[in-house]
Amino acid sequence: MKFLHGPSGAFARGVWVVALALIVASIAFAGCGNAGGAKSSTPARTRASAPSSSSAATSEHFQFIVCGDPQNDYEVFNRILAAAKSVDFLIVAGDETGSGTATEFQNFLNDINPTGVIYYCVPGNHDVATTPVGQNYTTYLGAPHRTFDHKGSHFVLIDNSTQELGFYPQEQAWVQADLAAAKKKGYAHIFAFCHVPPGYPYSASATSAQIPGIDANQQLAPILKAGKVEELFCGHVHSYLEETNNGLPVIISGGAGAPLLGTTGESYYNYVLVDVNGKQVTRQVVKI
C-alpha cells in the first residue's frame, strides 16, 4: 500500500475500510508513542490562487499548521505543538480525544493551553463517542462549527462528526450563506476544515447507521467548491493523503498521534505547514 503522495480516492478509501480494522483494534492500547527519528518533510507544494476581483482583500504573509487525530497521544502531539509555537495558529481536524470523555477533553486542554499556541478545533467521531457534540465537546472546546478571519483569509470550520448526520442540511445551508457573504467581502483565500473526508466511512464496518452521514458528506466538495473554497483539510485517516473531489483539493492529515494506518514506511506521523503569502499558498507535509 502506498499512501505517501495521494493515491486515488477510490483506492485509498478501499484500503482504508480494510486497514481501519487494525486501527480500531489498536486503539485499545493507551498511547501508541512515536517511532522516533529526525523530523523530515516532503518538498513543498506551491500554487497561486485564481485571480481575485479588484475588491478582494490583500492577504498578509502568515503561516498555520493543520493536523488531525491526536487521540490522547501527547508524545506525538507535543512535537506538533512545539512547531506550532512558530506559526500564527494551529487547527486540529478532529479526534482531539480517544472517546470524548470529560477527562480526556480536560487532559487535552491541560496539554495545549500552557503552550500559548493559538488553536482552533473541529470535532471528530471519537469526540462524540461518549456524548453528543453539544455536550462534552462544546463544553470544553466551544462551538462545533464556526468561522474566523485572519490577515485577509477566511476559515470555515465544519462539524461532520456524527455518523447519523455527517454534513447535515442545516449546516450545509449555514456554510452556503457564509460563503456567499465571504464572496462579497472578497477574501484573498478561503479554506475549509472538517474531520471525515467525503467518501469515507466512519469506521471499519460501515453500518446502516452511517449511511446518512456518508451520503451527506458527499455534499462537502460541491458546496465548498461553488463557494470558492480553495482547499478542504480533514483528519480521520491516520496517514497523509492528497485527493481531489469534484475539483476541490482535499488534504487528509490524520497523523497527530492515533495508531497509524498500515505499516511503518507506508504511513507516518505528520502535520501540514501552510504558508500564505499574498496570492500564493504553499503547503508542505512534515513527517514527525
Backbone as CSV, one residue per row, in Angstrom:
resi,resn,N_x,N_y,N_z,CA_x,CA_y,CA_z,C_x,C_y,C_z
1,MET,0.841,-1.197,0.000,0.000,0.000,0.000,0.873,1.242,0.000
2,LYS,0.572,2.194,-0.837,1.333,3.431,-0.912,0.410,4.609,-0.626
3,PHE,0.740,5.368,0.406,-0.078,6.496,0.785,0.696,7.798,0.782
4,LEU,1.955,7.778,0.409,2.805,8.935,0.641,2.440,10.132,-0.215
5,HIS,1.948,9.934,-1.396,1.703,11.076,-2.271,0.326,11.006,-2.897
6,GLY,-0.668,10.822,-2.060,-2.040,10.967,-2.502,-2.501,9.966,-3.526
7,PRO,-2.796,8.714,-3.124,-3.348,7.750,-4.061,-4.737,8.171,-4.497
8,SER,-5.250,7.515,-5.507,-6.586,7.858,-5.984,-7.595,7.652,-4.881
9,GLY,-8.683,8.441,-4.928,-9.680,8.375,-3.867,-10.268,6.994,-3.710
10,ALA,-10.622,6.342,-4.825,-11.250,5.028,-4.734,-10.316,4.017,-4.100
11,PHE,-9.045,4.021,-4.512,-8.079,3.084,-3.950,-7.860,3.346,-2.471
12,ALA,-7.673,4.624,-2.133,-7.413,4.969,-0.741,-8.573,4.593,0.143
13,ARG,-9.794,4.853,-0.303,-10.957,4.529,0.503,-11.099,3.026,0.665
14,GLY,-10.812,2.274,-0.414,-10.917,0.829,-0.321,-9.945,0.262,0.684
15,VAL,-8.699,0.733,0.644,-7.703,0.261,1.591,-8.055,0.717,2.998
16,TRP,-8.605,1.934,3.105,-8.965,2.484,4.424,-9.993,1.606,5.116
17,VAL,-10.995,1.134,4.393,-12.031,0.317,5.013,-11.433,-0.949,5.598
18,VAL,-10.491,-1.565,4.861,-9.861,-2.785,5.346,-8.901,-2.498,6.489
19,ALA,-8.012,-1.520,6.276,-6.951,-1.272,7.254,-7.456,-0.604,8.509
20,LEU,-8.614,0.054,8.463,-9.126,0.716,9.657,-9.415,-0.292,10.758
21,ALA,-9.688,-1.524,10.375,-9.900,-2.553,11.392,-8.685,-2.693,12.299
22,LEU,-7.489,-2.541,11.710,-6.274,-2.608,12.514,-6.195,-1.438,13.465
23,ILE,-6.634,-0.272,13.008,-6.616,0.908,13.856,-7.571,0.741,15.016
24,VAL,-8.803,0.288,14.714,-9.802,0.137,15.767,-9.307,-0.829,16.830
25,ALA,-8.673,-1.907,16.387,-8.162,-2.877,17.340,-7.047,-2.300,18.187
26,SER,-6.194,-1.478,17.584,-5.032,-0.978,18.313,-5.364,0.171,19.232
27,ILE,-6.537,0.805,19.072,-6.883,1.937,19.920,-7.045,1.505,21.372
28,ALA,-7.275,0.222,21.601,-7.407,-0.262,22.962,-6.144,-0.049,23.770
29,PHE,-5.006,0.076,23.115,-3.749,0.318,23.815,-3.581,1.804,24.024
30,ALA,-3.326,2.222,25.243,-3.178,3.650,25.555,-1.837,4.150,25.054
31,GLY,-1.887,5.248,24.261,-0.645,5.920,23.854,0.242,5.057,22.988
32,CYS,0.120,5.206,21.676,0.923,4.345,20.810,2.359,4.803,20.733
33,GLY,2.654,6.044,21.142,4.037,6.516,21.098,4.462,6.878,19.692
34,ASN,5.732,7.225,19.556,6.261,7.658,18.276,7.456,6.793,17.928
35,ALA,7.565,6.481,16.655,8.672,5.630,16.220,10.018,6.321,16.345
36,GLY,9.985,7.642,16.537,11.241,8.369,16.734,11.899,8.723,15.418
37,GLY,13.129,9.187,15.507,13.844,9.591,14.299,13.747,11.070,14.081
38,ALA,14.614,11.599,13.241,14.634,13.026,12.973,13.423,13.432,12.157
39,LYS,12.979,14.640,12.367,11.856,15.157,11.616,12.302,15.472,10.193
40,SER,11.468,15.085,9.232,11.770,15.381,7.838,10.498,15.836,7.155
41,SER,10.622,16.361,5.968,9.439,16.846,5.269,9.574,16.585,3.783
42,THR,8.424,16.518,3.123,8.421,16.357,1.683,8.593,17.720,1.043
43,PRO,8.917,17.765,-0.244,9.020,19.064,-0.916,7.712,19.837,-0.811
44,ALA,7.823,21.133,-0.698,6.641,21.971,-0.549,5.817,21.966,-1.828
45,ARG,4.488,22.023,-1.672,3.587,22.154,-2.804,3.130,23.610,-2.861
46,THR,3.380,24.288,-3.953,3.047,25.696,-4.071,2.053,25.896,-5.203
47,ARG,1.072,26.735,-4.950,0.146,27.083,-6.016,-0.265,28.537,-5.827
48,ALA,-0.704,29.155,-6.888,-1.253,30.503,-6.813,-2.764,30.408,-6.948
49,SER,-3.474,31.211,-6.172,-4.927,31.200,-6.245,-5.384,31.834,-7.548
50,ALA,-6.643,31.577,-7.890,-7.210,32.194,-9.083,-7.228,33.704,-8.918
51,PRO,-7.101,34.434,-10.018,-7.118,35.896,-9.914,-8.361,36.372,-9.182
52,SER,-8.201,37.293,-8.269,-9.311,37.790,-7.477,-9.789,39.119,-8.040
53,SER,-10.982,39.516,-7.621,-11.541,40.759,-8.105,-10.805,41.940,-7.497
54,SER,-11.065,43.121,-8.041,-10.366,44.307,-7.569,-10.727,44.657,-6.140
55,SER,-11.882,44.116,-5.657,-12.306,44.404,-4.294,-11.753,43.405,-3.283
56,ALA,-11.008,42.416,-3.768,-10.514,41.371,-2.879,-9.553,41.933,-1.848
57,ALA,-9.623,41.328,-0.650,-8.719,41.745,0.413,-7.300,41.336,0.064
58,THR,-6.348,42.068,0.550,-4.943,41.728,0.369,-4.499,40.856,1.525
59,SER,-3.985,39.684,1.210,-3.562,38.755,2.251,-2.142,39.076,2.702
60,GLU,-1.975,39.261,3.987,-0.644,39.423,4.545,0.034,38.051,4.651
61,HIS,1.339,38.070,4.822,2.061,36.816,4.962,1.804,36.212,6.328
62,PHE,1.435,34.926,6.355,1.272,34.213,7.622,1.385,32.720,7.375
63,GLN,1.522,31.974,8.463,1.619,30.520,8.399,0.689,29.897,9.430
64,PHE,0.177,28.718,9.094,-0.571,27.947,10.086,-0.291,26.467,9.878
65,ILE,-0.598,25.685,10.897,-0.383,24.242,10.871,-1.728,23.540,11.011
66,VAL,-1.897,22.448,10.256,-3.081,21.598,10.356,-2.629,20.184,10.719
67,CYS,-3.334,19.584,11.666,-3.092,18.177,11.999,-4.413,17.569,12.445
68,GLY,-4.476,16.260,12.502,-5.692,15.600,12.953,-5.395,14.372,13.773
69,ASP,-6.312,14.050,14.668,-6.325,12.781,15.390,-5.200,12.616,16.418
70,PRO,-5.060,13.525,17.366,-4.125,13.268,18.476,-4.548,12.061,19.293
71,GLN,-5.839,11.961,19.600,-6.414,10.817,20.322,-5.604,10.422,21.555
72,ASN,-5.296,11.395,22.375,-4.648,11.169,23.680,-3.161,10.852,23.606
73,ASP,-2.569,10.850,22.435,-1.127,10.582,22.340,-0.381,11.912,22.385
74,TYR,0.045,12.306,23.572,0.673,13.612,23.713,2.163,13.588,23.406
75,GLU,2.765,12.420,23.307,4.162,12.360,22.868,4.278,12.887,21.447
76,VAL,3.393,12.435,20.570,3.403,12.891,19.180,2.844,14.305,19.082
77,PHE,1.714,14.537,19.702,1.052,15.831,19.575,1.915,16.972,20.116
78,ASN,2.678,16.715,21.171,3.520,17.775,21.719,4.613,18.214,20.756
79,ARG,5.035,17.340,19.880,6.009,17.735,18.860,5.368,18.700,17.868
80,ILE,4.094,18.472,17.590,3.385,19.394,16.710,3.174,20.726,17.412
81,LEU,2.842,20.687,18.692,2.664,21.923,19.445,3.957,22.735,19.474
82,ALA,5.079,22.059,19.587,6.362,22.769,19.586,6.559,23.505,18.273
83,ALA,6.204,22.867,17.162,6.321,23.517,15.858,5.316,24.656,15.720
84,ALA,4.141,24.489,16.319,3.080,25.486,16.186,3.397,26.789,16.912
85,LYS,4.367,26.773,17.806,4.741,27.996,18.505,5.356,29.034,17.562
86,SER,5.816,28.582,16.401,6.479,29.491,15.465,5.571,29.923,14.321
87,VAL,4.280,29.535,14.346,3.345,29.950,13.308,2.206,30.741,13.952
88,ASP,1.298,31.228,13.121,0.230,32.083,13.637,-0.791,31.316,14.463
89,PHE,-1.133,30.103,14.027,-2.104,29.308,14.781,-2.079,27.864,14.295
90,LEU,-2.766,27.007,15.056,-2.887,25.578,14.783,-4.361,25.239,14.617
91,ILE,-4.668,24.380,13.643,-6.025,23.851,13.507,-5.959,22.331,13.650
92,VAL,-6.739,21.797,14.602,-6.792,20.355,14.842,-8.065,19.830,14.184
93,ALA,-7.896,18.936,13.208,-9.008,18.476,12.381,-9.711,17.268,12.991
94,GLY,-10.062,17.378,14.259,-10.900,16.374,14.893,-10.171,15.260,15.610
95,ASP,-10.954,14.507,16.381,-10.451,13.439,17.252,-9.364,13.966,18.181
96,GLU,-9.685,15.056,18.847,-8.786,15.571,19.877,-8.669,14.578,21.022
97,THR,-9.681,13.727,21.179,-9.703,12.731,22.250,-9.905,11.340,21.671
98,GLY,-9.758,10.348,22.538,-9.947,8.971,22.108,-11.391,8.514,22.150
99,SER,-12.163,9.029,23.129,-13.559,8.599,23.246,-14.494,9.701,23.723
100,GLY,-13.986,10.919,23.851,-14.861,12.042,24.126,-15.316,12.208,25.560
101,THR,-14.586,11.615,26.512,-14.976,11.783,27.900,-14.539,13.155,28.406
102,ALA,-15.171,13.603,29.483,-14.806,14.882,30.075,-13.348,14.895,30.511
103,THR,-12.876,13.788,31.054,-11.478,13.703,31.489,-10.523,13.870,30.318
104,GLU,-10.839,13.251,29.190,-9.971,13.356,28.012,-9.940,14.783,27.474
105,PHE,-11.090,15.425,27.429,-11.107,16.819,26.969,-10.310,17.712,27.913
106,GLN,-10.443,17.481,29.210,-9.686,18.292,30.158,-8.197,18.040,30.010
107,ASN,-7.820,16.794,29.763,-6.401,16.488,29.537,-5.878,17.203,28.297
108,PHE,-6.707,17.267,27.261,-6.312,17.976,26.043,-6.056,19.448,26.347
109,LEU,-6.964,20.059,27.086,-6.789,21.468,27.440,-5.572,21.665,28.332
110,ASN,-5.375,20.754,29.271,-4.219,20.859,30.162,-2.909,20.763,29.401
111,ASP,-2.930,20.049,28.285,-1.716,19.893,27.488,-1.470,21.093,26.584
112,ILE,-2.509,21.597,25.939,-2.309,22.615,24.908,-2.309,24.035,25.464
113,ASN,-3.118,24.312,26.464,-3.247,25.697,26.927,-1.958,26.300,27.474
114,PRO,-1.158,25.566,28.236,0.072,26.176,28.769,1.099,26.546,27.703
115,THR,0.955,26.008,26.481,1.948,26.282,25.435,1.818,27.693,24.870
116,GLY,0.653,28.305,25.030,0.427,29.619,24.434,0.090,29.579,22.956
117,VAL,-0.017,28.386,22.371,-0.362,28.245,20.952,-1.819,28.649,20.745
118,ILE,-2.068,29.483,19.749,-3.436,29.803,19.357,-3.961,28.626,18.537
119,TYR,-5.123,28.116,18.897,-5.606,26.915,18.218,-7.103,26.976,17.987
120,TYR,-7.531,26.227,16.966,-8.934,26.048,16.630,-9.151,24.560,16.392
121,CYS,-10.364,24.085,16.664,-10.646,22.655,16.526,-11.964,22.431,15.808
122,VAL,-12.090,21.255,15.208,-13.386,20.734,14.793,-13.557,19.380,15.475
123,PRO,-14.786,18.945,15.705,-14.990,17.646,16.360,-14.818,16.479,15.400
124,GLY,-14.369,15.355,15.955,-14.258,14.119,15.201,-15.183,13.056,15.755
125,ASN,-15.291,11.938,15.065,-16.215,10.897,15.512,-15.836,10.320,16.871
126,HIS,-14.547,10.296,17.207,-14.155,9.821,18.540,-14.582,10.806,19.622
127,ASP,-14.641,12.080,19.276,-15.014,13.097,20.256,-16.479,13.033,20.637
128,VAL,-17.287,12.336,19.842,-18.717,12.223,20.148,-19.097,10.780,20.458
129,ALA,-18.100,9.962,20.795,-18.365,8.560,21.082,-19.080,8.372,22.412
130,THR,-18.896,9.311,23.342,-19.466,9.187,24.683,-20.711,10.037,24.856
131,THR,-20.673,11.248,24.333,-21.811,12.161,24.430,-21.985,12.896,23.102
132,PRO,-23.171,13.421,22.831,-23.371,14.202,21.601,-22.454,15.407,21.568
133,VAL,-22.250,15.941,20.370,-21.300,17.028,20.181,-21.673,18.263,20.997
134,GLY,-22.953,18.436,21.296,-23.385,19.591,22.065,-23.118,19.497,23.547
135,GLN,-22.553,18.392,24.003,-22.285,18.226,25.429,-20.787,18.380,25.714
136,ASN,-20.048,17.290,25.853,-18.639,17.407,26.270,-17.805,18.244,25.313
137,TYR,-17.940,17.999,24.002,-17.114,18.756,23.062,-17.362,20.256,23.211
138,THR,-18.625,20.646,23.179,-18.958,22.069,23.250,-18.557,22.672,24.585
139,THR,-18.714,21.912,25.651,-18.345,22.411,26.973,-16.868,22.762,27.048
140,TYR,-16.031,21.926,26.474,-14.586,22.110,26.619,-13.941,22.859,25.444
141,LEU,-14.473,22.700,24.235,-13.810,23.276,23.068,-14.649,24.290,22.310
142,GLY,-15.873,24.516,22.738,-16.675,25.559,22.124,-17.533,25.072,20.978
143,ALA,-17.985,26.022,20.169,-18.923,25.724,19.087,-18.354,24.685,18.127
144,PRO,-19.133,23.668,17.771,-18.619,22.624,16.868,-18.404,23.105,15.444
145,HIS,-19.119,24.152,15.021,-18.800,24.760,13.727,-18.779,26.275,13.893
146,ARG,-17.887,26.908,13.144,-17.693,28.355,13.264,-16.808,28.830,12.123
147,THR,-16.625,30.128,12.027,-15.684,30.702,11.066,-14.813,31.723,11.774
148,PHE,-13.689,32.038,11.160,-12.864,33.140,11.638,-12.053,33.686,10.473
149,ASP,-11.566,34.901,10.617,-10.769,35.568,9.595,-9.373,35.826,10.136
150,HIS,-8.403,35.801,9.233,-7.021,36.082,9.643,-6.257,36.669,8.467
151,LYS,-5.847,37.916,8.606,-4.968,38.583,7.643,-5.436,38.433,6.200
152,GLY,-6.729,38.693,5.980,-7.261,38.681,4.628,-7.748,37.348,4.123
153,SER,-7.695,36.303,4.962,-8.187,34.981,4.583,-9.350,34.585,5.490
154,HIS,-10.197,33.707,4.984,-11.397,33.269,5.688,-11.299,31.766,5.948
155,PHE,-11.665,31.342,7.148,-11.544,29.950,7.569,-12.912,29.441,8.023
156,VAL,-13.322,28.294,7.463,-14.629,27.710,7.754,-14.411,26.372,8.446
157,LEU,-14.858,26.264,9.688,-14.696,25.055,10.490,-16.034,24.323,10.544
158,ILE,-16.065,23.103,10.039,-17.301,22.352,9.822,-17.359,21.139,10.746
159,ASP,-18.539,20.858,11.270,-18.767,19.671,12.097,-19.457,18.598,11.267
160,ASN,-18.757,17.501,10.987,-19.417,16.333,10.397,-19.081,15.084,11.203
161,SER,-19.000,15.269,12.531,-18.506,14.225,13.423,-19.502,13.105,13.676
162,THR,-20.796,13.381,13.561,-21.819,12.404,13.950,-22.213,11.548,12.753
163,GLN,-22.048,10.255,12.886,-22.225,9.368,11.735,-23.658,9.359,11.210
164,GLU,-24.627,9.620,12.050,-26.015,9.631,11.591,-26.377,10.926,10.863
165,LEU,-25.501,11.922,10.945,-25.796,13.235,10.369,-24.810,13.660,9.290
166,GLY,-23.508,13.499,9.567,-22.498,13.995,8.649,-22.640,15.497,8.449
167,PHE,-22.427,15.945,7.223,-22.571,17.359,6.846,-24.057,17.609,6.594
168,TYR,-24.805,17.775,7.661,-26.263,17.746,7.629,-26.851,19.001,6.971
169,PRO,-28.107,18.930,6.531,-28.690,20.007,5.719,-28.628,21.399,6.351
170,GLN,-28.901,21.510,7.656,-28.861,22.828,8.281,-27.456,23.416,8.237
171,GLU,-26.458,22.558,8.393,-25.086,23.039,8.331,-24.698,23.385,6.897
172,GLN,-25.198,22.621,5.951,-24.970,22.955,4.550,-25.497,24.354,4.237
173,ALA,-26.699,24.662,4.727,-27.281,25.980,4.485,-26.457,27.070,5.161
174,TRP,-25.975,26.787,6.363,-25.132,27.747,7.081,-23.848,28.024,6.306
175,VAL,-23.209,26.974,5.803,-21.963,27.138,5.045,-22.225,27.910,3.755
176,GLN,-23.298,27.577,3.053,-23.602,28.284,1.806,-23.831,29.775,2.045
177,ALA,-24.547,30.098,3.134,-24.782,31.507,3.453,-23.487,32.211,3.825
178,ASP,-22.643,31.522,4.580,-21.363,32.115,4.981,-20.473,32.368,3.776
179,LEU,-20.417,31.413,2.858,-19.552,31.569,1.688,-20.087,32.638,0.737
180,ALA,-21.406,32.778,0.671,-21.967,33.851,-0.143,-21.572,35.216,0.417
181,ALA,-21.608,35.330,1.758,-21.189,36.583,2.392,-19.689,36.808,2.207
182,ALA,-18.913,35.724,2.284,-17.461,35.833,2.116,-17.104,36.305,0.709
183,LYS,-17.877,35.851,-0.274,-17.615,36.262,-1.655,-17.758,37.774,-1.806
184,LYS,-18.749,38.340,-1.135,-18.972,39.784,-1.218,-17.839,40.565,-0.549
185,LYS,-17.250,39.963,0.482,-16.170,40.643,1.194,-14.843,40.523,0.446
186,GLY,-14.747,39.563,-0.455,-13.571,39.466,-1.306,-12.310,39.037,-0.594
187,TYR,-12.395,37.972,0.191,-11.193,37.465,0.858,-10.172,36.969,-0.163
188,ALA,-8.912,37.094,0.186,-7.853,36.610,-0.706,-7.871,35.089,-0.808
189,HIS,-8.196,34.407,0.303,-8.225,32.940,0.327,-9.337,32.478,1.254
190,ILE,-9.917,31.320,0.913,-10.902,30.674,1.782,-10.497,29.213,1.934
191,PHE,-10.376,28.773,3.180,-10.019,27.390,3.486,-11.119,26.770,4.357
192,ALA,-11.353,25.475,4.196,-12.355,24.772,4.992,-11.725,23.570,5.693
193,PHE,-12.351,23.177,6.803,-11.812,22.107,7.648,-12.965,21.284,8.214
194,CYS,-12.807,19.966,8.198,-13.744,19.075,8.878,-12.976,17.805,9.232
195,HIS,-13.645,16.866,9.875,-12.926,15.658,10.293,-12.967,14.553,9.242
196,VAL,-14.159,14.113,8.860,-14.291,12.955,7.961,-14.263,13.424,6.509
197,PRO,-13.324,12.938,5.704,-13.270,13.353,4.290,-14.465,12.808,3.522
198,PRO,-14.902,13.500,2.494,-16.015,12.985,1.691,-15.667,11.641,1.074
199,GLY,-16.643,10.719,1.147,-16.461,9.402,0.549,-15.935,8.343,1.483
200,TYR,-15.600,8.700,2.718,-15.024,7.743,3.661,-16.043,7.316,4.709
201,PRO,-15.980,6.051,5.146,-16.864,5.591,6.225,-16.387,6.119,7.575
202,TYR,-17.238,5.962,8.563,-16.899,6.425,9.901,-16.140,5.370,10.701
203,SER,-16.162,4.144,10.250,-15.446,3.063,10.940,-15.182,1.955,9.940
204,ALA,-14.519,0.897,10.418,-14.165,-0.212,9.528,-15.404,-0.914,8.992
205,SER,-16.446,-0.948,9.793,-17.699,-1.557,9.365,-18.721,-0.457,9.130
206,ALA,-18.957,-0.129,7.883,-19.884,0.952,7.552,-21.313,0.448,7.701
207,THR,-21.843,0.563,8.919,-23.181,0.075,9.219,-24.237,0.963,8.583
208,SER,-25.472,0.492,8.614,-26.568,1.261,8.037,-26.743,2.595,8.742
209,ALA,-26.342,2.675,10.004,-26.465,3.933,10.748,-25.577,5.024,10.168
210,GLN,-24.519,4.630,9.466,-23.591,5.604,8.910,-24.018,6.144,7.547
211,ILE,-24.944,5.479,6.905,-25.296,5.853,5.530,-25.741,7.312,5.425
212,PRO,-26.584,7.823,6.336,-26.961,9.245,6.218,-25.755,10.178,6.292
213,GLY,-24.832,9.884,7.200,-23.653,10.730,7.327,-22.743,10.656,6.120
214,ILE,-22.511,9.454,5.618,-21.661,9.279,4.440,-22.276,9.984,3.239
215,ASP,-23.596,9.829,3.065,-24.277,10.486,1.949,-24.209,12.004,2.079
216,ALA,-24.451,12.514,3.286,-24.429,13.968,3.487,-23.044,14.547,3.227
217,ASN,-22.013,13.797,3.564,-20.643,14.285,3.352,-20.293,14.417,1.871
218,GLN,-21.058,13.758,1.013,-20.814,13.899,-0.419,-21.131,15.310,-0.904
219,GLN,-21.851,16.088,-0.093,-22.176,17.464,-0.472,-21.062,18.448,-0.109
220,LEU,-20.065,17.987,0.634,-18.991,18.890,1.053,-18.294,19.538,-0.143
221,ALA,-17.755,18.724,-1.023,-16.963,19.262,-2.126,-17.781,20.151,-3.061
222,PRO,-18.983,19.741,-3.506,-19.739,20.618,-4.404,-20.074,21.979,-3.778
223,ILE,-20.473,21.976,-2.513,-20.847,23.237,-1.857,-19.618,24.108,-1.626
224,LEU,-18.541,23.507,-1.159,-17.335,24.290,-0.884,-16.712,24.802,-2.178
225,LYS,-16.695,23.978,-3.204,-16.136,24.407,-4.482,-16.941,25.562,-5.066
226,ALA,-18.271,25.464,-4.985,-19.123,26.540,-5.502,-18.926,27.828,-4.718
227,GLY,-18.542,27.692,-3.442,-18.315,28.859,-2.599,-16.897,29.384,-2.653
228,LYS,-16.086,28.902,-3.596,-14.729,29.383,-3.833,-13.739,28.988,-2.731
229,VAL,-14.042,27.900,-2.022,-13.050,27.358,-1.087,-11.904,26.767,-1.904
230,GLU,-10.677,27.033,-1.486,-9.514,26.584,-2.246,-9.081,25.169,-1.885
231,GLU,-9.175,24.833,-0.593,-8.770,23.502,-0.148,-9.601,23.104,1.057
232,LEU,-9.896,21.812,1.163,-10.553,21.232,2.330,-9.535,20.368,3.061
233,PHE,-9.318,20.651,4.337,-8.395,19.881,5.172,-9.203,18.984,6.106
234,CYS,-8.819,17.710,6.175,-9.528,16.730,7.001,-8.541,15.928,7.837
235,GLY,-9.077,15.165,8.772,-8.309,14.181,9.528,-8.881,12.810,9.233
236,HIS,-9.109,12.017,10.300,-9.822,10.738,10.262,-8.984,9.573,9.755
237,VAL,-8.322,9.716,8.626,-7.460,8.660,8.103,-6.079,8.855,8.706
238,HIS,-5.563,7.853,9.392,-4.331,8.010,10.171,-3.101,7.864,9.283
239,SER,-2.962,8.818,8.390,-1.880,8.824,7.417,-1.847,10.221,6.801
240,TYR,-1.229,10.349,5.636,-1.280,11.592,4.865,-1.712,11.248,3.444
241,LEU,-2.773,11.897,2.978,-3.291,11.648,1.644,-3.644,12.966,0.972
242,GLU,-3.519,12.991,-0.340,-3.975,14.124,-1.141,-4.947,13.598,-2.184
243,GLU,-6.132,14.214,-2.235,-7.144,13.787,-3.187,-7.772,15.014,-3.848
244,THR,-8.549,14.773,-4.880,-9.384,15.798,-5.484,-10.791,15.253,-5.571
245,ASN,-11.750,16.017,-5.056,-13.145,15.582,-5.060,-13.970,16.683,-5.711
246,ASN,-14.596,16.373,-6.846,-15.379,17.368,-7.585,-14.589,18.636,-7.852
247,GLY,-13.312,18.463,-8.154,-12.456,19.597,-8.470,-11.878,20.316,-7.263
248,LEU,-12.214,19.874,-6.063,-11.722,20.511,-4.841,-10.568,19.710,-4.255
249,PRO,-9.392,20.311,-4.044,-8.305,19.592,-3.367,-8.690,19.241,-1.936
250,VAL,-8.504,17.984,-1.560,-8.795,17.503,-0.208,-7.490,16.976,0.391
251,ILE,-7.060,17.600,1.486,-5.813,17.229,2.150,-6.164,16.511,3.449
252,ILE,-5.682,15.285,3.608,-6.007,14.466,4.772,-4.757,14.278,5.617
253,SER,-4.783,14.827,6.820,-3.651,14.700,7.747,-4.172,14.170,9.071
254,GLY,-4.091,12.856,9.247,-4.565,12.227,10.481,-3.437,11.585,11.255
255,GLY,-2.281,12.249,11.267,-1.094,11.642,11.863,-0.576,12.356,13.090
256,ALA,-1.480,12.834,13.965,-1.051,13.587,15.143,-0.942,12.747,16.395
257,GLY,-1.006,11.408,16.248,-0.812,10.564,17.415,-1.580,9.270,17.416
258,ALA,-2.719,9.215,16.750,-3.510,7.993,16.711,-2.744,6.879,16.008
259,PRO,-3.067,5.606,16.297,-2.364,4.498,15.643,-2.377,4.632,14.135
260,LEU,-1.213,4.462,13.523,-1.065,4.723,12.099,-1.758,3.680,11.240
261,LEU,-2.200,4.113,10.072,-2.766,3.222,9.070,-1.642,2.505,8.350
262,GLY,-1.742,1.173,8.242,-0.722,0.434,7.519,0.510,0.190,8.358
263,THR,1.628,-0.079,7.695,2.873,-0.410,8.369,3.867,0.729,8.262
264,THR,4.933,0.637,9.046,5.974,1.655,9.024,6.504,1.837,7.604
265,GLY,6.621,3.061,7.173,7.070,3.365,5.819,5.929,3.682,4.887
266,GLU,4.743,3.140,5.163,3.571,3.430,4.342,2.779,4.603,4.903
267,SER,2.839,4.778,6.218,2.190,5.889,6.887,3.168,6.466,7.891
268,TYR,2.907,7.682,8.318,3.821,8.332,9.241,3.085,9.424,9.997
269,TYR,3.557,9.693,11.201,3.024,10.831,11.941,3.387,12.097,11.178
270,ASN,2.461,13.053,11.162,2.681,14.218,10.311,1.816,15.396,10.721
271,TYR,2.175,16.549,10.199,1.299,17.710,10.194,1.534,18.448,8.887
272,VAL,0.662,19.387,8.564,0.775,20.156,7.333,1.070,21.607,7.685
273,LEU,2.138,22.128,7.124,2.510,23.528,7.286,2.022,24.293,6.059
274,VAL,1.192,25.302,6.282,0.648,26.099,5.190,1.199,27.514,5.302
275,ASP,1.778,27.991,4.208,2.348,29.330,4.143,1.527,30.145,3.144
276,VAL,0.952,31.238,3.615,0.146,32.117,2.767,0.900,33.426,2.605
277,ASN,1.202,33.760,1.365,1.975,34.973,1.081,1.358,35.668,-0.127
278,GLY,0.495,36.637,0.145,-0.230,37.278,-0.936,-1.154,36.288,-1.612
279,LYS,-1.068,36.166,-2.939,-1.916,35.232,-3.677,-1.370,33.806,-3.660
280,GLN,-0.156,33.632,-3.196,0.486,32.314,-3.247,0.287,31.550,-1.950
281,VAL,-0.035,30.281,-2.083,-0.192,29.370,-0.949,0.742,28.188,-1.146
282,THR,1.578,27.937,-0.155,2.496,26.803,-0.199,2.124,25.840,0.921
283,ARG,1.972,24.576,0.581,1.582,23.548,1.538,2.668,22.480,1.609
284,GLN,3.071,22.126,2.796,4.151,21.146,2.975,3.793,20.169,4.084
285,VAL,3.807,18.881,3.773,3.591,17.879,4.811,4.927,17.653,5.520
286,VAL,4.899,17.664,6.837,6.101,17.478,7.650,5.981,16.164,8.411
287,LYS,6.922,15.266,8.180,6.950,13.990,8.883,7.524,14.191,10.278
288,ILE,6.964,13.469,11.233,7.442,13.570,12.619,8.203,12.288,12.959
